[in-house]
Amino acid sequence: MTETLRFPAGLYGITPAWEDINKLYPAIEQACEGGMRVLQWRRKNTPFETALEQAAKVAEICQRYGTLFFINDDWQLALALNADGVHLGREDADPAFVRQEAARQNRAKPLLIGVSCYNDLANAQQAIELDMDYIAFGALFPSQVKPEAEKASLALFAAAKQLLPAGTPRPALVGIGGIDIHNAQSVINAGADSISVISGLFEQADIRQTAMALSNLFKN
């Protein structure tokens, strides 16, 4: 029996911190064309009004391709944009509070919430109890974006699967940190349902082709 996930399996792109925002829009479109299932808008220290304007354009691109649109950290921006979901780290808002705030809105569908669990199974257990939609482990490999990030083992995916409740749909397990075309298969083989990629996608010469190659790994 095929499991049903609460978050799409496949390629999960995260926006790079490029200064040139106009370079980013076509890059996201190319990744969508290549089969990216989800995009996370991650631009730190951007004023709210600026982020609202920029991210709205990205949301339109994602919607055109049927790609889910997530916001990093800023749940208020996610609600303002009617985004599909939000990603929360340990220093961000309490996920239960965010879910409560989202429920106050007359949304057509619930706000999906994913959380960083770093290298901590206890965090994963708590996320499961809080009914989160995905659980992210990382950094799995050295990362250009977060070189100081703590290391997480690929063995976490098998261990986390033992914690998941029986029945579906279940939370997805997401791998993050230094993932690229050379190591992505090992993450999938370890049990990740989704791979989160920044530089390994957006810093490549052919973004569309890279997205396609990463997406095709899930078909094997």
HUKA-V148576 format. One record per residue. N is the residue number from 1. RES is the residue in three letters. SS is DSSP state (2 for helix, 1 for strand, 0 for the rest). PHI is phi in whole degrees, 0 to 359 (* if undefined). OMEGA is omega in whole degrees, -180 to 180 (* if undefined). Layout:
<<N,RES,SS,PHI,OMEGA> <N,RES,SS,PHI,OMEGA>>
//
This chain:
<<1,MET,0,*,178> <2,THR,0,283,180> <3,GLU,0,285,173> <4,THR,0,259,-180> <5,LEU,1,256,179> <6,ARG,0,271,-178> <7,PHE,0,213,-173> <8,PRO,0,297,170> <9,ALA,0,286,177> <10,GLY,1,122,-175> <11,LEU,1,277,-179> <12,TYR,1,240,-178> <13,GLY,1,277,175> <14,ILE,1,236,-175> <15,THR,0,295,175> <16,PRO,0,283,-177> <17,ALA,0,271,179> <18,TRP,0,287,176> <19,GLU,0,290,-177> <20,ASP,0,278,-177> <21,ILE,2,294,-179> <22,ASN,2,288,173> <23,LYS,2,282,-174> <24,LEU,2,285,-175> <25,TYR,2,302,179> <26,PRO,2,294,178> <27,ALA,2,297,178> <28,ILE,2,296,179> <29,GLU,2,298,179> <30,GLN,2,296,178> <31,ALA,2,295,177> <32,CYS,2,297,179> <33,GLU,2,297,-180> <34,GLY,0,279,175> <35,GLY,0,111,177> <36,MET,0,302,-175> <37,ARG,0,273,-176> <38,VAL,1,220,172> <39,LEU,1,236,174> <40,GLN,1,251,176> <41,TRP,1,280,-178> <42,ARG,0,228,177> <43,ARG,0,225,-175> <44,LYS,0,291,173> <45,ASN,0,61,174> <46,THR,0,269,178> <47,PRO,0,306,-173> <48,PHE,2,306,-177> <49,GLU,2,296,178> <50,THR,2,294,179> <51,ALA,2,298,180> <52,LEU,2,300,-179> <53,GLU,2,291,-177> <54,GLN,2,292,-176> <55,ALA,2,292,177> <56,ALA,2,297,178> <57,LYS,2,293,179> <58,VAL,2,293,178> <59,ALA,2,300,179> <60,GLU,2,296,178> <61,ILE,2,299,-179> <62,CYS,2,300,-179> <63,GLN,2,298,-180> <64,ARG,2,298,-177> <65,TYR,2,257,-179> <66,GLY,0,72,178> <67,THR,0,267,178> <68,LEU,1,293,-176> <69,PHE,1,243,180> <70,PHE,1,246,175> <71,ILE,1,246,176> <72,ASN,1,277,171> <73,ASP,0,72,-167> <74,ASP,0,274,-178> <75,TRP,2,294,179> <76,GLN,2,292,175> <77,LEU,2,295,179> <78,ALA,2,300,179> <79,LEU,2,290,-180> <80,ALA,2,297,-178> <81,LEU,0,267,-174> <82,ASN,0,56,179> <83,ALA,0,296,179> <84,ASP,0,288,-177> <85,GLY,1,194,180> <86,VAL,1,221,175> <87,HIS,1,253,-176> <88,LEU,1,238,174> <89,GLY,0,262,-175> <90,ARG,0,292,-180> <91,GLU,0,263,-180> <92,ASP,0,265,-177> <93,ALA,0,297,178> <94,ASP,0,295,-177> <95,PRO,2,303,180> <96,ALA,2,296,178> <97,PHE,2,294,-180> <98,VAL,2,298,179> <99,ARG,2,298,179> <100,GLN,2,296,180> <101,GLU,2,296,179> <102,ALA,2,295,-179> <103,ALA,2,294,179> <104,ARG,2,290,-179> <105,GLN,0,275,-180> <106,ASN,0,271,-178> <107,ARG,0,279,178> <108,ALA,0,291,178> <109,LYS,0,216,-176> <110,PRO,0,298,174> <111,LEU,0,287,176> <112,LEU,1,283,-179> <113,ILE,1,231,174> <114,GLY,1,244,-176> <115,VAL,1,229,173> <116,SER,1,280,175> <117,CYS,1,246,174> <118,TYR,1,56,178> <119,ASN,0,236,-169> <120,ASP,0,241,179> <121,LEU,2,293,178> <122,ALA,2,296,175> <123,ASN,2,297,180> <124,ALA,2,297,178> <125,GLN,2,300,179> <126,GLN,2,295,179> <127,ALA,2,296,178> <128,ILE,2,295,179> <129,GLU,2,295,178> <130,LEU,0,276,175> <131,ASP,0,67,178> <132,MET,0,287,-176> <133,ASP,0,271,169> <134,TYR,1,211,180> <135,ILE,1,236,-177> <136,ALA,1,252,174> <137,PHE,1,248,177> <138,GLY,0,164,16> <139,ALA,0,273,-178> <140,LEU,0,282,-180> <141,PHE,0,223,176> <142,PRO,0,305,-173> <143,SER,0,243,175> <144,GLN,0,292,-176> <145,VAL,0,285,179> <146,LYS,0,231,-177> <147,PRO,0,297,-178> <148,GLU,0,268,-175> <149,ALA,0,296,179> <150,GLU,0,292,-177> <151,LYS,0,278,177> <152,ALA,0,237,-177> <153,SER,0,273,175> <154,LEU,0,296,180> <155,ALA,2,294,180> <156,LEU,2,299,-177> <157,PHE,2,293,178> <158,ALA,2,295,179> <159,ALA,2,295,-180> <160,ALA,2,293,180> <161,LYS,2,298,177> <162,GLN,2,290,-179> <163,LEU,2,272,-174> <164,LEU,0,292,179> <165,PRO,0,293,177> <166,ALA,0,292,179> <167,GLY,0,92,-180> <168,THR,0,231,-1> <169,PRO,0,287,-179> <170,ARG,1,241,174> <171,PRO,0,297,176> <172,ALA,1,277,175> <173,LEU,1,254,-174> <174,VAL,1,245,175> <175,GLY,1,260,-179> <176,ILE,1,216,173> <177,GLY,0,105,174> <178,GLY,0,70,-179> <179,ILE,0,281,176> <180,ASP,0,214,-175> <181,ILE,0,297,-177> <182,HIS,0,279,-176> <183,ASN,0,240,-175> <184,ALA,2,299,-178> <185,GLN,2,298,180> <186,SER,2,294,179> <187,VAL,2,290,179> <188,ILE,2,294,179> <189,ASN,2,298,-180> <190,ALA,2,286,177> <191,GLY,0,123,178> <192,ALA,0,289,176> <193,ASP,0,275,-175> <194,SER,1,214,176> <195,ILE,1,241,-178> <196,SER,1,261,-170> <197,VAL,1,228,176> <198,ILE,0,246,-177> <199,SER,2,298,-180> <200,GLY,2,295,176> <201,LEU,2,244,-170> <202,PHE,2,278,178> <203,GLU,0,263,-180> <204,GLN,0,266,-175> <205,ALA,0,298,-180> <206,ASP,0,237,-175> <207,ILE,2,294,-179> <208,ARG,2,299,-179> <209,GLN,2,294,178> <210,THR,2,295,178> <211,ALA,2,299,-180> <212,MET,2,294,-179> <213,ALA,2,296,179> <214,LEU,2,294,180> <215,SER,2,294,-178> <216,ASN,2,293,178> <217,LEU,2,299,-178> <218,PHE,2,279,-179> <219,LYS,2,269,-178> <220,ASN,0,285,*>>
//
